[in-house]
Amino acid sequence: MAKEKVKHLNGVLASFFAHTGHISKDDAKEISGLKEHEFEKAYEKAARISEKVMTTEGEKLDKFLKHFAKEIEEVMDNFGGKLFK
């Protein structure tokens, strides 16, 4: 189960880089190691994060970290755990 959580988060992170033009969608899918259906979920999450980050004023990195941290918390909560115990 923990492996799948990490794969999902890896998929979101890699997909964010695809949305910002640094890598291709195919590269992001390969990096994630997810099956097509699961990768598409991660890719959609990354699209929402990317849109919020790219349209913000000021420190885009801070905005990215805030949104990615929320994704980490959500994934951990859905699987009944905390990243830091």
ChimeraX attribute file (.defattr): number of C-alpha atoms within 10 A of each C-alpha:
attribute: neighborCount
match mode: 1-to-1
recipient: residues
	/A:1	7
	/A:2	10
	/A:3	7
	/A:4	12
	/A:5	15
	/A:6	15
	/A:7	19
	/A:8	23
	/A:9	19
	/A:10	20
	/A:11	27
	/A:12	28
	/A:13	21
	/A:14	24
	/A:15	32
	/A:16	27
	/A:17	19
	/A:18	21
	/A:19	21
	/A:20	14
	/A:21	10
	/A:22	13
	/A:23	14
	/A:24	15
	/A:25	18
	/A:26	11
	/A:27	14
	/A:28	24
	/A:29	23
	/A:30	14
	/A:31	15
	/A:32	22
	/A:33	15
	/A:34	19
	/A:35	10
	/A:36	10
	/A:37	9
	/A:38	16
	/A:39	23
	/A:40	16
	/A:41	15
	/A:42	24
	/A:43	24
	/A:44	15
	/A:45	19
	/A:46	26
	/A:47	19
	/A:48	13
	/A:49	23
	/A:50	21
	/A:51	13
	/A:52	14
	/A:53	20
	/A:54	13
	/A:55	9
	/A:56	11
	/A:57	8
	/A:58	9
	/A:59	9
	/A:60	15
	/A:61	11
	/A:62	11
	/A:63	18
	/A:64	18
	/A:65	13
	/A:66	13
	/A:67	18
	/A:68	19
	/A:69	12
	/A:70	12
	/A:71	18
	/A:72	17
	/A:73	14
	/A:74	14
	/A:75	18
	/A:76	16
	/A:77	12
	/A:78	10
	/A:79	11
	/A:80	8
	/A:81	13
	/A:82	13
	/A:83	9
	/A:84	4
	/A:85	4
